[in-house]
Amino acid sequence: MLHHQLSDTSAQRIVASGLLVDDVRRIIAVALDEDLHHGPDVTTNSTVPPEQRSRGVLATRQIGCVAGIAIAGAVFEMVCGALHVTCEVLVADGQRVTPGTRIATVEGPTRGLLTAERTALNLLGHLSGVATATSQWVDAIASTQAKVRDTRKTTPGLRTLEKYAVRCGGGVNHRMSLSDAALVKDNHIVAAGGVAQAFAAVRSAAPNIVLEIEVDSVDQLRTALTAGADLVLLDNMSPDVLREAVAVAQNHVERTGHPVILEASGGLTLDNAQSVAATGVDYISVGALTHSAKVLDIGLDLETIVD
């Protein structure tokens, strides 16, 4: 049986992360259901006395950037019960870590700790992997003015948490859902009959929404700017073409006085990120932050049997 009430401390940590407590509880409940839907933890309940309590430490085994410590603590509370477990956070989300860094301790019923362990580590390791990947991209373009931006290429059901992890790694978020902002892409342009037509259709239907339009050539950029675009996604352009696009946008700003934000996307790697960011774009859009992040290895080791 899962406990859905979290401690005030746990709830405050989640809220301080910019997350909603109900969203976190829902995600954790779905994750725990994969292990507990058909019954309790047979192995743990067979080997651990029901009255035993333990203290364990969550520690990193790789270099990286942590994210999701409050989420892991909430997992332990939902399995053990908020009144029966305590989690002490030793480092902040977003902190760079080395192998052996103790990031948190947790104390509670041994059975509950071991039952919750894998789900807590799955979420913590994945979110820390996203934060780590983001920090690597942020480091790669640190000498430029550009910022690293995520996409909707997220794990189904985990978008809220993954976008939080991006922020922990130093990146910034794109839209959360299809209704938060409009992004006119190539297929929309084809369906609408052209860049100007697609832009006008969205602006007419949703005059107050943030509107970004994707272009794949400088000529399309000129059309978008003439149509009134102030946020443009430059798709799969080489650094040379990006520099030309930036110059066109700057000339437009000088003539009209209306600011334009440019985002580069497509074909980006850590090796070429700096050269792309140095062209003068405002953002580089990186789907790999979430769709290809490698889990950061974090373990839980029981240190003490508590009387």
C-alpha positions as CSV (number, residue, x, y, z in Angstrom):
1,M,0.0,0.0,0.0
2,L,1.4,3.4,-1.0
3,H,1.3,6.4,1.2
4,H,0.4,9.6,-0.7
5,Q,0.9,12.1,2.1
6,L,4.4,13.6,2.1
7,S,6.1,15.3,5.0
8,D,6.1,19.1,5.1
9,T,9.8,19.1,4.6
10,S,9.6,16.9,1.5
11,A,6.7,19.0,0.0
12,Q,8.6,22.2,0.6
13,R,11.7,20.8,-1.2
14,I,9.5,19.9,-4.2
15,V,7.8,23.3,-4.3
16,A,11.2,25.0,-4.0
17,S,12.3,23.1,-7.0
18,G,9.5,24.7,-9.0
19,L,7.5,21.5,-9.2
20,L,4.0,20.7,-8.2
21,V,3.6,18.2,-5.3
22,D,0.6,16.5,-6.9
23,D,2.6,16.0,-10.2
24,V,5.5,14.4,-8.3
25,R,3.2,12.1,-6.3
26,R,1.4,11.0,-9.5
27,I,4.7,10.2,-11.3
28,I,6.1,8.3,-8.4
29,A,2.9,6.3,-7.9
30,V,3.0,5.2,-11.5
31,A,6.6,4.2,-11.2
32,L,6.1,2.3,-7.9
33,D,3.1,0.5,-9.4
34,E,5.4,-1.3,-11.8
35,D,7.0,-3.0,-8.9
36,L,4.1,-3.4,-6.4
37,H,1.0,-3.8,-8.6
38,H,0.8,-7.5,-8.0
39,G,2.0,-7.6,-4.4
40,P,4.8,-6.8,-2.0
41,D,8.5,-7.1,-2.4
42,V,8.9,-10.9,-1.9
43,T,12.7,-10.9,-1.6
44,T,12.9,-8.1,1.0
45,N,10.0,-9.3,3.1
46,S,11.6,-12.8,3.2
47,T,15.0,-11.6,4.3
48,V,14.5,-8.5,6.5
49,P,12.8,-8.6,9.9
50,P,9.6,-6.4,9.9
51,E,10.8,-4.2,12.8
52,Q,14.3,-3.5,11.6
53,R,15.3,0.1,10.8
54,S,18.3,1.2,8.8
55,R,20.2,4.2,7.7
56,G,21.6,4.4,4.2
57,V,23.6,6.8,2.1
58,L,23.0,7.9,-1.5
59,A,26.3,8.5,-3.1
60,T,27.5,9.2,-6.7
61,R,29.8,6.8,-8.5
62,Q,30.6,9.1,-11.4
63,I,31.4,12.7,-12.2
64,G,28.3,14.6,-13.0
65,C,25.6,17.1,-11.9
66,V,22.8,15.9,-9.6
67,A,19.1,16.6,-9.9
68,G,16.0,15.0,-8.2
69,I,17.2,14.5,-4.7
70,A,13.8,15.7,-3.3
71,I,12.1,13.3,-5.8
72,A,14.1,10.4,-4.4
73,G,13.2,11.4,-0.9
74,A,9.5,11.5,-1.8
75,V,9.8,7.9,-3.1
76,F,11.0,6.6,0.2
77,E,8.2,8.5,2.0
78,M,5.5,7.1,-0.2
79,V,6.7,3.5,0.4
80,C,7.6,3.8,4.1
81,G,5.2,6.5,5.2
82,A,6.2,10.1,5.8
83,L,6.2,9.6,9.6
84,H,8.5,6.6,9.5
85,V,11.4,7.9,7.3
86,T,13.7,10.9,7.3
87,C,15.8,12.1,4.4
88,E,18.7,14.5,4.9
89,V,19.9,16.3,1.8
90,L,23.6,16.9,1.8
91,V,24.1,18.6,-1.6
92,A,21.8,20.9,-3.6
93,D,20.3,19.9,-7.0
94,G,22.5,21.4,-9.7
95,Q,25.7,20.8,-7.8
96,R,28.6,19.2,-9.7
97,V,29.8,16.0,-8.0
98,T,32.6,13.5,-8.1
99,P,32.6,9.8,-7.4
100,G,31.9,9.1,-3.8
101,T,30.0,12.3,-3.1
102,R,27.4,11.7,-0.5
103,I,24.3,13.5,-1.7
104,A,21.7,12.4,0.9
105,T,21.1,10.0,3.8
106,V,17.8,8.2,4.4
107,E,16.7,6.4,7.6
108,G,13.6,4.3,8.0
109,P,12.2,0.7,8.0
110,T,14.7,-1.5,6.2
111,R,12.0,-3.2,4.3
112,G,10.6,0.1,3.0
113,L,14.0,1.4,2.1
114,L,14.9,-1.6,0.0
115,T,11.5,-1.8,-1.6
116,A,11.8,1.9,-2.7
117,E,15.5,1.8,-3.6
118,R,15.3,1.0,-7.3
119,T,12.5,3.4,-8.1
120,A,14.2,6.2,-6.2
121,L,17.5,5.5,-7.9
122,N,15.9,5.2,-11.4
123,L,14.4,8.6,-11.1
124,L,17.4,10.2,-9.4
125,G,19.9,8.7,-11.8
126,H,17.9,9.6,-14.8
127,L,17.3,13.2,-13.8
128,S,20.9,13.6,-12.8
129,G,21.9,12.2,-16.2
130,V,19.8,14.9,-17.9
131,A,21.4,17.6,-15.7
132,T,24.8,16.2,-16.4
133,A,24.3,16.2,-20.1
134,T,22.9,19.7,-20.0
135,S,25.9,20.9,-18.0
136,Q,28.2,19.5,-20.6
137,W,26.5,21.5,-23.3
138,V,26.5,24.6,-21.1
139,D,30.2,24.2,-20.6
140,A,30.8,23.7,-24.3
141,I,29.3,27.2,-25.2
142,A,30.4,29.0,-22.1
143,S,32.5,31.5,-24.1
144,T,29.4,32.7,-26.0
145,Q,26.3,34.6,-25.1
146,A,24.0,31.7,-26.3
147,K,22.0,29.6,-23.9
148,V,21.2,25.8,-24.1
149,R,17.5,25.1,-24.6
150,D,15.6,21.8,-24.4
151,T,12.8,20.4,-26.6
152,R,9.7,18.3,-26.3
153,K,11.8,15.2,-27.0
154,T,11.2,13.9,-23.5
155,T,10.3,10.6,-22.0
156,P,6.5,10.2,-22.0
157,G,5.2,11.0,-18.5
158,L,8.5,12.6,-17.3
159,R,8.5,15.9,-19.1
160,T,8.0,18.0,-16.0
161,L,10.9,16.3,-14.1
162,E,13.2,16.2,-17.1
163,K,12.7,19.9,-17.8
164,Y,13.5,20.6,-14.2
165,A,16.7,18.6,-14.5
166,V,17.6,20.7,-17.6
167,R,17.3,23.8,-15.4
168,C,19.5,22.1,-12.8
169,G,22.2,21.6,-15.4
170,G,22.1,25.3,-16.4
171,G,19.9,25.1,-19.4
172,V,16.6,26.8,-20.1
173,N,13.2,25.4,-21.0
174,H,11.3,25.6,-24.2
175,R,7.5,25.2,-24.1
176,M,6.1,22.5,-21.8
177,S,3.1,21.5,-24.0
178,L,1.5,22.2,-27.3
179,S,-0.7,24.9,-25.8
180,D,2.0,26.9,-24.0
181,A,3.5,28.4,-27.1
182,A,3.2,27.9,-30.9
183,L,6.0,26.5,-32.9
184,V,5.4,26.5,-36.7
185,K,7.5,23.8,-38.2
186,D,8.1,22.7,-41.8
187,N,5.1,20.4,-42.0
188,H,2.8,23.2,-40.7
189,I,4.3,25.5,-43.4
190,V,3.6,22.9,-46.1
191,A,0.1,22.4,-44.8
192,A,-0.6,26.2,-44.6
193,G,0.9,27.0,-48.0
194,G,4.0,28.9,-47.0
195,V,5.9,30.6,-44.2
196,A,3.9,33.9,-44.3
197,Q,0.5,32.0,-44.5
198,A,1.4,29.7,-41.6
199,F,2.6,32.6,-39.4
200,A,-0.5,34.7,-40.1
201,A,-2.8,31.8,-39.4
202,V,-1.4,31.1,-36.0
203,R,-1.2,34.8,-35.1
204,S,-4.8,35.3,-36.1
205,A,-6.0,32.3,-34.1
206,A,-3.9,33.0,-31.0
207,P,-2.8,36.7,-31.0
208,N,-1.3,36.6,-27.6
209,I,0.7,33.4,-27.6
210,V,4.4,33.2,-27.9
211,L,5.0,32.2,-31.6
212,E,8.2,30.7,-33.0
213,I,8.6,29.8,-36.7
214,E,11.1,27.3,-38.1
215,V,13.0,28.2,-41.3
216,D,15.6,26.3,-43.2
217,S,17.0,29.0,-45.4
218,V,17.9,32.7,-45.2
219,D,15.2,33.4,-47.8
220,Q,12.6,31.9,-45.5
221,L,14.0,33.9,-42.6
222,R,13.5,37.1,-44.6
223,T,9.9,36.1,-45.3
224,A,9.3,35.3,-41.6
225,L,10.7,38.6,-40.5
226,T,8.6,40.5,-43.0
227,A,5.6,38.6,-41.7
228,G,6.3,39.9,-38.2
229,A,8.2,37.0,-36.6
230,D,10.3,37.9,-33.6
231,L,11.3,34.3,-32.6
232,V,12.8,32.2,-35.3
233,L,14.2,28.6,-35.3
234,L,17.0,28.2,-37.7
235,D,17.0,24.6,-38.7
236,N,20.0,22.6,-39.9
237,M,22.1,25.5,-41.0
238,S,25.9,25.5,-41.2
239,P,27.8,28.1,-39.1
240,D,28.4,30.2,-42.3
241,V,24.7,30.3,-43.1
242,L,23.9,31.0,-39.4
243,R,26.2,34.0,-39.5
244,E,24.4,35.3,-42.6
245,A,21.0,34.7,-40.9
246,V,22.2,36.6,-37.8
247,A,23.3,39.5,-40.0
248,V,19.9,39.6,-41.7
249,A,18.1,39.6,-38.4
250,Q,20.3,42.3,-37.0
251,N,19.7,44.4,-40.1
252,H,16.0,43.9,-39.7
253,V,16.2,45.0,-36.0
254,E,18.1,48.2,-37.0
255,R,15.5,49.0,-39.6
256,T,12.4,48.3,-37.6
257,G,13.4,48.6,-34.0
258,H,11.7,45.3,-33.3
259,P,13.9,42.7,-31.5
260,V,14.4,39.2,-33.0
261,I,15.4,36.1,-31.1
262,L,17.2,33.3,-33.0
263,E,17.5,29.7,-32.1
264,A,19.7,27.2,-33.9
265,S,18.6,23.6,-34.1
266,G,19.7,20.4,-35.9
267,G,23.0,18.7,-36.5
268,L,24.4,19.9,-33.1
269,T,27.1,18.0,-31.3
270,L,29.3,18.8,-28.3
271,D,32.1,19.2,-30.8
272,N,30.4,21.8,-32.9
273,A,28.3,23.5,-30.3
274,Q,30.7,26.3,-29.6
275,S,31.1,27.2,-33.3
276,V,27.3,27.3,-33.7
277,A,26.7,29.3,-30.6
278,A,29.5,31.8,-31.6
279,T,27.6,32.8,-34.7
280,G,25.5,35.1,-32.6
281,V,22.3,33.0,-32.1
282,D,20.5,33.4,-28.8
283,Y,19.8,29.7,-28.2
284,I,20.9,26.3,-29.3
285,S,18.2,23.8,-29.2
286,V,19.3,20.3,-28.1
287,G,16.9,17.3,-28.0
288,A,19.7,15.1,-26.8
289,L,19.5,16.7,-23.3
290,T,16.5,14.5,-22.6
291,H,16.2,11.9,-25.3
292,S,19.8,10.6,-25.2
293,A,21.0,11.4,-21.6
294,K,23.0,8.7,-20.0
295,V,22.0,7.8,-16.4
296,L,24.3,9.1,-13.7
297,D,25.4,6.1,-11.6
298,I,24.2,6.7,-8.0
299,G,23.9,4.0,-5.4
300,L,22.2,3.4,-2.0
301,D,24.3,1.6,0.6
302,L,22.9,0.6,4.0
303,E,25.5,1.8,6.6
304,T,23.8,1.2,9.9
305,I,21.1,-1.0,11.4
306,V,19.2,1.4,13.7
307,D,18.0,0.1,17.1
